[in-house]
Amino acid sequence: MTDSILSKAATMEIPINSNGDTRTAEDDSLEQDLQQVMVSGPNLNETSIVSGGYGGAAEGIIPTSSIKGPAVRFNPEYFDRRCGNTPKPDIRSKSRGITPSNSAASRIANQPGHYPAPSMHHSNSNPMMSEEATRGVAVEKFDSVKKWSINTYKCTKQMFSERFGRGTKTVDMELEAQIDVLRETKLKYECILRLARDLTNHFYNMVQTQQALGDTFADLSQKSPELQDEFGYNAETQRLLCKNGETLLGAINFFVSSINTLVNKTMEDTLMTIKMYENARLEFDAYRTDLEELSAGPRDAAAMMRIEMAQQQYQIQKDKYERLRSDVTIKLKFLDENKVKVMHKQLLLFHNAISAYFAGNQQQLEQTLRQFNVKLKPPGSDKPSWLEEQ
């Protein structure tokens, strides 16, 4: 009997009838024991005890809103009775005085008969959304590859048709002539740049040789008293030539740097725009040929739909071609103006610096560099510092 009471009290299982009137002796004993153990409890206004066994249907609910106070209070009578010191009271006589609770009946009537299961829509929506996003990305990539394949096929077909003389080509004679002149000019300027770099390297080696020769003459003038004056004159001459050579090297380096910027940046940028223009021209001719072939075919409903789509693609490629042709025309104009201005300054600098150096006019050479705002690097500035070498 004691084990039954403890197990039922621990699991809080209190079976009652649907109307709460008829109780057995065991039920009355359990209720009496619970009332004696928990004389008053916490304020559990929102708590209810569901009756019935494990897995059984709910038969009633006992409200606990009337139980207030501390959770556990020591009951000496219950302690003595559990220890066997006092006889157990007549539970039947006490249970007859317990009346059915009206609040229990109202709670039973208002309690819903079933509880809805938690919705699984949120947990299932995430995999579905990720799957739809992945499918959308795959479809987008497939469409991109499809468009690229169709465009590549049309352009390749047009290119082979032009090479074998079976296709027509859109040509702007004036613009094509300017493009050919630019390519030829770029080749010649690249040749000038290569030769100027070779001159710089050779002249730099000559200046280094002159400097070493001057140091040797100066050393021998100290060790040869009988030839001290002769070695001294030659040492001073080589040092002067070395100084003027470094000044001329600064002018030549400035010339090389300006030509390099003109050739490998300004002209190269214009040629990149020309390359984009030529690709747009090829695409335009490919879609133009496709539209002409469709227009020459039958005129049923499906063919008319294809012709309309081809007309749209043709218009898009035409707008792109005309826009790039305008960009090329503008860039060629600005390139020609910039080339004349840059080369006029650089050629004048190169001529004056070379003439002043070989004439031995040091003042004229320095004045030429000041005139063109050429700043010389101090000797040894190209070498890394001792901290960088560590």
ABEGO torsion letter per residue (X at the ends): XAAAAAAAAAAGBBBBBAAGABBBAAAAAAAAAAAAABABBBBBAABBBBBEBBGBBBABBBBAAABBEBABBBBAAAAAAAAGABBBBBAAAAAAABBBBAAAAAAAAABBABBBBBBAAAAAAAAAAAAAAAAAAAAAAAAAAAAAAAAAAAAAAAAAAAAAGABBBBBBAAAAAAAAAAAAAAAAAAAAAAAAAAAAAAAAAAAAAAAAAAAAAAAAAAABAAAAAAAAAAAAAAAAAAAAAAAAAAAAAAAAAAAAAAAAAAAAAAAAAAAAAAAAAAAAAAAAAAAAAAAABBABAAAAAAAAAAAAAAAAAAAAAAAAAAAAAAAAAAAAAAAAAAAAAAAAAAAAAAAAAAAGBAAAAAAAAAAAGBBBBBBGAABBBAAAAX
